[in-house]
Amino acid sequence: MRLAELVTHLPDTVFQSEISDPEITSASYDSRSATPGSIFVAIVGFKSDGHDYLKQALAAGASAVALQVDREQKWSSFLGESRAPALIVPDTRQALARIAAALAGYPARRLRTVGVTGTDGKTSVSHLLHHMLSSVDEPAGLISTAQCRVADRLLPDTGRFTTPESPEVQQMLSEMVEAGCRWGVIEATSHGLALHRVDECDFDVAVFTNLYADHLDFHQTLEAYISAKGRLFSMLVSAQKDIEKTAVLNADDPASESFRSLTSARIITYGLLSSADVTAEQITPDGWGSRFLVRAFGNEREIRMQVPGDFNVYGALAAYSVAHAGQLDLDAASIAIQTWQGAPGRMELIEEGQPFTVLVDFAHAPDALKRALTFLRDRSTGRIVTVFGCIGERDKDRRFAMGRVAAESADYTIVTDDNPYSEDRNAIIAEIARGLRNGGRREGHDFITIPDRREAIAHALGMAVDGDAVLLAGKGHEREVHLPELVYPCHDPTVASEVLRDLGYGR
């Protein structure tokens, strides 16, 4: 569309152009990806400011620019010299989402969209929902931190660690529409919500899993973190489709009351400990998975899940709630939930015929690590061995705390790389080790440090004996380790399988 027409989709925007009204075909937020026909949206980032790259964007071919009004000191002289067509907006991140959606034809308006937020369980619930919907002949797309799918087609791995930027989100939603999908399932992280990456997704159902203090390096306060999550529920106000706007809330989590107050949508609650619309009883282990009775809306159904733990029972109840919200056949939805085999890197069991348990999980915060270790303790007869590190450049308080958790809940720990990024890997490892020592553990006796993650995994599996359990925590589905000067490949499930086969199992 023409730039002047694009302005009509952006409230409180000034269109400034002395010479032209160019045709706009795409939006870019990286000057290196600007092309003829694109509008370069100058995002104020955490390490750099897009307003510093306006000349580069035009040199690359950008047909127009979008500028943030409070950055006038940076762009006023540029605009005078270049005479580039420009949109001046209150917030370029919000504008990026609106521009991307407008250029894509607002694809979310032609889908039933489900957003899933919370501290833990977002990825698992998102993948379970995609599986359930696809299994009951309700074609669905998926946008999650672990995988993105258009119907059954797996999109290329982007190496992301959170929700994609809004142009990528809108592009994937558009592909879902073109592929005939009826639903779009979006994992809505706190970063994605706070940074407007999932704006213009016209959410019809919003699911809340649970909430613990997390990502405070980014949000600064717990209140800001809760507020970011709450944006998903305040978004349940867009134009009505063929599904009633619904908030699906975990009745066992106190934060649900806060989110309830943010929306006028229908509320469906689920839980195990509190009175709820959808609940489970008679939960018992069943092989690696579990068996339980779902009670919902005056009916009951038995479910046997292939994945373990109460956290996956909660996920099943959330999925069942979404099925009810979408007026799906609940018997078919129950069968679909039972055939789900889990999300990549989330409590993923590695089986090569070894006489001990090997589990890969994304647990990368103290609470999540403790829950995973506690789960293994309840299911194991031998030692609990864990391998983990901590990410660089953020959440520095996690390092000591995760060391303390391992000291309390594991028998033996191998401290290794996560993604140090620009930080010294050894300094991160030392801080985790300090937490272990503070918890009474002795280096060389109860824990060791092996920086290379592949070597650490090999050491852990090499020392495991019958009845032990080995937890490879923190990386889950991720395929690389990022150091200051290099990147090396390490996909925990693949490395674990290869090591076990080298040890003689699986033959």
N, C-alpha and C positions, 0 to 999 in steps of 0.2 A: 504494500500500500504506500501511498505518498506520505511524506513526513507530516504534512499538514493534517492528513486524515488520522495519522497515528496519535497526534496530540489529543484528539477527541476521546481517546481511551485512557488519558492520563490527567486526572484532576490536578488543578493548581499548577499547570505547566505553561511556561512561556515558550512560544516558537519564535526563534530569532534567526532570520535569514534575509540577507539583502539581495541574493543573486539567484537562488534556486529552491525548488521544492522536490528533492530527489525521491526516486522510488526506493523503498526500503524492503529488502528481502530477508534479512537476518539480523540478529543482535550478537555482538561480541563484547566480552569484558576483559579480553587479553589483547593488547595492541598487536601482538604477533599473529593473531588469528583474524584480524580485520581484513576485509576484502571489499572490492567494489560492490555496492548494494547493501553493505552492512552499516548499522549504526553502532558506534563504539560507545558503550556505557561506562563512564569513569567511576568505578567502584572505589570507595575508601576502604582499603584492606587493612590487615593487621601489621604487615611488614612494608607495604608500599601503597601508594595512592595512584589510582588510575589517571588522575588529573596531571600527573607528572609525565604521562606517556601520550598526550594528545597529539603531538607532532608525529610520533612514531606511528600512531593509528592512521593518521591521514596519509602519511607516506606509504603505508601498506595498502591504501586504497579505500579506507572508510569513506562512505558518502555523507555521513553526518555524525554528530556526537551528542551525548546526553551528559549534562553537567549538573553537579549538586550546588544548590544556591549558596550554601554556607562556605563553599570553596572558591568564591568569586576572586579572592586574592590570587589564586593560582591560575584561573582561566581567563580573567578579563583581558589581559594584554594579548594572550594567544588568540582570543576570539576577534579582537580588533585587527590583528595582523593577518590572520588566515581567512577571515570572512566565511568560515565554514558554517554550513547550516547546523543549527544547534537547538536542542531542547533543554531548558533550564528547569530542573525539577526539585522538589523538596528533599527527596531521598532517592539516590540512584539505585539502591538495592530494590526498593519497592518498584521503581520504574522499570528495572530490568525484568522483573517477573511479569509486569503488565504488558510490556512490549513483547516479550517472548510469547505470552499467551495470545495476544492479539494477532501476531504474525502467524501463529500456528492455527488460528481459527478457533480458539478456546476449546480444545479437545476434551477437557474434563466435563464440559457441559453435555457431552455425548456418551459419558461413562457413568456408572455408579462408582464413586470413589470412596475408598476406605483408608483412613489415616490411623496409624498405630504409633502411640508414643508411650513413654515410661523410661525408667532407668534400665531395668533388665527385662529381657524377654521380647523386646520389640522385633528383633530379627526372626526369632522362632515363630512368634505369632503371625508375622507377615507371611512367612513361608507356609505355615499351616493353612492360612486363609487362601493363599494362591492354590495350594494343593486341593483343598476342599472344594473351592469354586470350580476349578478345572475338572474335578472328578464328578461333579453333579451337572455337567454340561452347561456350565455358566462360564464361558471363556473369559480369562482374566490375564492381566499383565501384572508385573511385580517390579517395584523399585525398592531395593533394600541395600544395606551396606555390604551384604555378602554376595548378592547376585541381583541382576536385573533381567527380566524376561518379558517378551512380548508373546503372549499365549505360551506355547511350549518352546519357543525359540530363545535360547540363552544368548544374551548380548555379551560382547567382549568385556573382559575384566578390565576395569579402569584403574585399579589400585587405590580407589577412594577409601576413606575411613569414616565418611558421614554422608548425609544427603547430598546428591549432586546439585550444582547450581541450577537456577530456574530455567535457563534455555535448554539444558539437557533434560530436565524433568518434563518440560512441555513437549520437547521433541519425542520423548519416549511415550508420552500420553497420546500424541498424534499417531505414532506407529501402532499403538494399541487399537485406536479407532479404525485405522486402515486395515488392520488384521482381523477385524470383526469381534474384538473383545467387548464384553459387556461391562466388565469390572476393571478397575485399576486399584491395586493395593500398594500403598505408599508407606514406608517406614519413615515416620516424621521425627527426626532427632531434634534435640533441643537447639543445636546449632542451626539446623535447617529451618526451624520455626522462627528463631530469633533473627536470622539473616534473610528472611522473606523468600527462601528458596522454594517453599511449597505454597506461596500465595497463588491465587487464581487456580487452585486445584478443585474448587467447588466440592468440598467434602460432604458426603452424605452420611457416613458413619465414622465416628471417632472412637477409638479403643484406647483405654488406659490400662497399662499392666501393673506398675508399681512405682514407687518413688523413694529414692535414697539420695543423700547429698552426693553430687557428682559434678564433674566439669566446672568446679568453682573457680579454676584458673581463668576460664572464659567468662562465666556469668558473674563472678565476684561474690555474690551472696546467694544463699539458699532461696530467698524470696524471688530473686531474679530468675533463678533456674526454674522454680515452680511457675512463674509467670510465663516463661517461654513455652513450657509444656501446655499451659492453659490456653495459649493462642489457638491450638487445634480445636478446642471446644467452642471458642468464640467464633470460629469460622463456619459453624453449622447454621449459616443464615443465608446462603446463596439461593438462587432460584430453584424452586421445587422441581424435582424430576419425577420418576415413577417409583420412588422409594421415600419413606418418611425419614426425615432427619433424625438421627439417633446417636446418643452418647452411650457407649458401653463402658461401664465403670467397675473397677475392682472394689467390692464392698468391704474388703478386709484392709484396705489402705486408706488412712485418714485423709489423704490428699484428694480423694474422690469428692468429698463434700465441697472443696474449693472449686473443683472443675464443674460440679453440678450447678453452682451458682453463676457460671459464665455462659450458660446456654438455656434457651427455651425449648430445645429439642426434646424428644422423648428420651427417657432414661431407661436403660436395661442394666441391672446390676448382676454381678456374678461373684462367687466367693466360696470359701470352705469353712470359714470361722464365723461369719455373720449371716444374718437373715438376708437372702438375696433372691432375685428372680430365677437365677440359674445356679445350681449348686451340685456338689458331688458327695456321695456317701459310700461307705464300705470300700474305701481305697485300699487295695492290697497289691503287693508286688506280683508280677506275672512274667516270669522269665526276666529278661532285661527290662521289660516295660511294666505296665500296671493295669489293673482292672478296677473299674469303679462304676457306680450307678449315678447317672445324671438325672436330677429332678428339675423340671422346668415347666412353668405354665400349666401345672396340673398333670403333666405326663412324666414318665420315667423311661430311661433306656440304658441298657448296659453297654459300656464301652471298654474295649481292650486296646490300649495304646501300645505301640511298638517302642516308644521312647519312655525313659524313666523319670521319676521324681514328681513331687507335688507341683513344681514349677510348670511342668508340661500338662498336668491336670488343669492348672489355672488357664493355660493356653487353650486347652480343649474347650473349657467353659466359655472363654472369650469367643472362640470360633463358633461355638453353638449359638451364642447370643447374636453374632452377626448373621448367621443363617436365619434365625428367627426374624431379625430386623429386615432381611431381604425377602421374607416370605418364601424361603426355599423349602423343599421337601426335607423334613428333619430326620426321617429315617435314612434317606440317601446321604445327608450331611454326616450323620453318625457313622455310617459305614466308611465314608471318605476319611474322617478323622482317624479311624482305626488303621487305615492303610498308609498313613503318613510315616515316613522313616526319619524325620528330623531335618533340621537346617544345617547347611555346611559349617563345620567348625563349632557347632553348639552341642555340647555333650555328645560328641561323635565318637562312637565306639570303634576302635581299630582292631580288627580280627584277622590274625594270620595263623590261628591255631596255637597260640602261645598259652601257657598255663597260668597267666596272670592278666589282669585288666589293664588296658591302655585306653585312656580317654583324652580327647582333644576338646578344649573348651575355650571360649573367648574371654573368660573371666580375667579382667584386667584392672579390677579395683578391689579394695580389701573385702567389702561385703560379698561380692560375687565369688572371690577366691575362697572365702570361708564356707560359703554354701556348697561349693563344688567339693571341697575337701570333706566337709561333714557328710555329704551324700555318699562319698566313697568309703568313709569310715563305717557307715552303717551297712555297706554292702560287701565289705572285704574282711578276710580273716588274717591277712598278713600286714606287711608294712605299707604305709602310704608314702610314696615318693613323688615329689612335685618338681617341675621345671618351669621357671618363669623369669621374666625381667620386668622392666618398667619403661614406658615411653619417655623420650626426651622432649625437652622444650615446653612441657606442660605438666600439670598435676604433680608437682614435686613432693607434696605431702604424702602421696600414695606410697612412696618407696619404702620409707621406714615402716609405715603401717602394714604394708603387705609382707614385709619381713617378719613383723610381729605375728601376723595371722599364720604364716607358715610355721613359725616357732611353736605356736599353740596347737596347730591342727594337722601338721605333717610329721612323719617320722624322719624323713630325710629330704633335703632341699638342694637343688642345683640351681644356682643363680646365673642367669645368662642374659643375652641380648633380647630386647623387644625391638623397638625402633629408636635408637639413640638420637637419630637425626644429627643436629650440629653439636650435640653435647658429647663429652668424653664418656665413652661406654663404661670405663672402669670406675668413674666417679658415681655413676648411677648404681652400678653393682655394689659399690662400697656402702652406699646408703641403705640398700636393701639388707646387706650383711649386718649393718649396725642394728637394724630392727631384729634380726635373728639372734644376735648376741644379747640384745636387751631382753629377749624372751628366754634367755638361759641356754641357747644353743651354742655349740663349740664348732668352730671352723675346722674341717678335717675329720671331725667325728660325726656331727649331725648335719653339716652342710659343706658344700664346696662351691667354688665359682669357676665356671667355664664360659668365657665370653661368647665363643662361636656357638650359635644355637644348635646347629646340626650336630656338633660334637657333644653338646650337653644332652641332646635327645639320645644319641647313641650310648652315652655313658649310663643314663638312667635305665634304658632298656637292657643294657648289658648286665646291670647289677640286680635286676628284678628276678625273683624266684617264685615258685608256686604260691598262689594265694595273695601275692602283692597286688597293689594297684598303682599305676603311674599316671599322673595328671600332667598333661602338657598344656599350660595355661597362658592366656593372654593374646595369642595371635589368631587362633581359630582358623578362619578361611583365608587369611592373608598369605601371600606367596613370596614376599621379599622382606629382607631386613635392611633398613636404611641407616648407614653409618655416615659420618661427616664427609668422608672422601670416596665412598663406594657403596654399592648396593649388592648384596649377595642373595641368591635364591634360597628360600626355606619355606616350604609348605608343610606344616606340622603333620597332617595326615599322611602325605606322600613320604616324607622322610621316615616317619615311624614305621610304615609298611615296608619300606626298603630295608631299614635296619633289622626288623624282625625276620625278613626273609634271609638276610645275610647271616643272621644268627642260627638259621637252619629251620625256622618255623615256616609253615605255609607250603611245604613240599608234599 
